[in-house]
Amino acid sequence: MQDDDVLIGCLMEESWLTLEQVAAACSVEPGWLIRHIEEGLFPHAESVAGTWRFSGASLLRARRMRQLERDFDAVPELAALMADLLEEMDTLRAQRGRDGR
């Protein structure tokens, strides 16, 4: 399966995804996510009773990081920094939209 074949849908924020689900959605091995978590690159990932769980925002972050690493041969830390900046831009755009500008 190619990255383009992954279905993109709308996730509800109350829903949680498992490590395996996020890895499959990003076309990576679960070990890729574990390494990034251990390096502190997924600040919102939660471990509950020894099971990692991820929000929809974490899935978007994982996809962005994976794409940056793949397309630009970026090191994980740089991909995480770019993901932070893209998340901030998304937040600012949403605020701007609510303000009616």
C-alpha positions as CSV (number, residue, x, y, z in Angstrom):
1,M,0.0,0.0,0.0
2,Q,1.3,3.4,-0.9
3,D,1.0,6.5,1.3
4,D,-1.6,8.0,-1.1
5,D,-3.8,4.9,-0.6
6,V,-4.4,5.8,3.1
7,L,-8.0,6.9,3.6
8,I,-8.4,10.3,5.1
9,G,-11.4,10.8,7.3
10,C,-12.7,13.0,10.0
11,L,-11.8,11.9,13.6
12,M,-13.7,13.0,16.6
13,E,-11.5,14.4,19.3
14,E,-13.1,12.1,21.9
15,S,-11.8,9.1,19.9
16,W,-8.5,7.6,20.6
17,L,-6.3,5.6,18.3
18,T,-3.9,2.8,19.2
19,L,-0.2,2.8,18.3
20,E,-0.9,0.2,15.7
21,Q,-3.7,2.2,14.1
22,V,-1.6,5.3,13.9
23,A,1.3,3.4,12.5
24,A,-0.9,1.8,9.8
25,A,-2.4,5.1,8.9
26,C,1.0,6.6,8.4
27,S,2.5,3.5,6.7
28,V,5.2,3.1,9.3
29,E,6.2,0.4,11.7
30,P,5.1,0.8,15.3
31,G,8.8,1.0,16.2
32,W,9.0,4.3,14.3
33,L,6.3,5.8,16.6
34,I,7.9,4.3,19.7
35,R,11.3,5.9,18.8
36,H,9.7,9.3,18.2
37,I,7.7,9.1,21.5
38,E,10.9,8.1,23.4
39,E,12.6,11.1,21.9
40,G,9.8,13.4,23.1
41,L,8.5,14.3,19.7
42,F,4.9,13.3,20.4
43,P,4.1,15.4,23.5
44,H,0.4,14.6,23.5
45,A,0.7,10.8,23.3
46,E,-0.6,9.1,26.4
47,S,0.2,5.8,27.9
48,V,-2.8,4.3,29.7
49,A,-2.2,1.0,31.5
50,G,0.8,0.4,29.3
51,T,-1.1,1.1,26.1
52,W,-0.3,4.1,23.9
53,R,-3.2,6.1,22.7
54,F,-3.3,9.0,20.2
55,S,-5.7,11.8,19.4
56,G,-6.7,12.9,15.9
57,A,-4.2,15.7,16.3
58,S,-1.5,13.3,17.0
59,L,-2.4,11.3,13.9
60,L,-2.1,14.5,11.8
61,R,1.3,15.3,13.5
62,A,2.5,11.7,12.7
63,R,1.5,12.0,9.1
64,R,3.2,15.4,8.7
65,M,6.4,14.2,10.4
66,R,6.5,11.0,8.3
67,Q,6.0,13.0,5.1
68,L,8.7,15.5,6.0
69,E,11.2,12.8,6.9
70,R,10.4,10.9,3.7
71,D,10.2,13.8,1.2
72,F,13.0,15.9,2.5
73,D,15.1,13.3,4.3
74,A,14.6,15.4,7.4
75,V,15.9,14.2,10.8
76,P,13.1,13.5,13.3
77,E,13.8,16.6,15.4
78,L,13.5,18.9,12.3
79,A,10.3,17.1,11.2
80,A,8.9,17.6,14.7
81,L,9.8,21.3,14.7
82,M,8.1,21.8,11.3
83,A,5.1,19.9,12.6
84,D,5.0,22.3,15.6
85,L,5.1,25.3,13.2
86,L,2.3,23.8,11.0
87,E,0.2,23.1,14.0
88,E,0.6,26.7,15.2
89,M,-0.3,28.0,11.7
90,D,-3.5,25.8,11.8
91,T,-4.4,27.3,15.2
92,L,-3.8,30.8,14.0
93,R,-5.9,30.2,10.9
94,A,-8.7,28.8,13.0
95,Q,-8.6,31.8,15.4
96,R,-8.6,34.1,12.4
97,G,-11.6,32.3,11.0
98,R,-13.5,32.7,14.2
99,D,-12.7,36.4,14.4
100,G,-14.3,36.8,11.0
101,R,-11.3,38.2,9.2
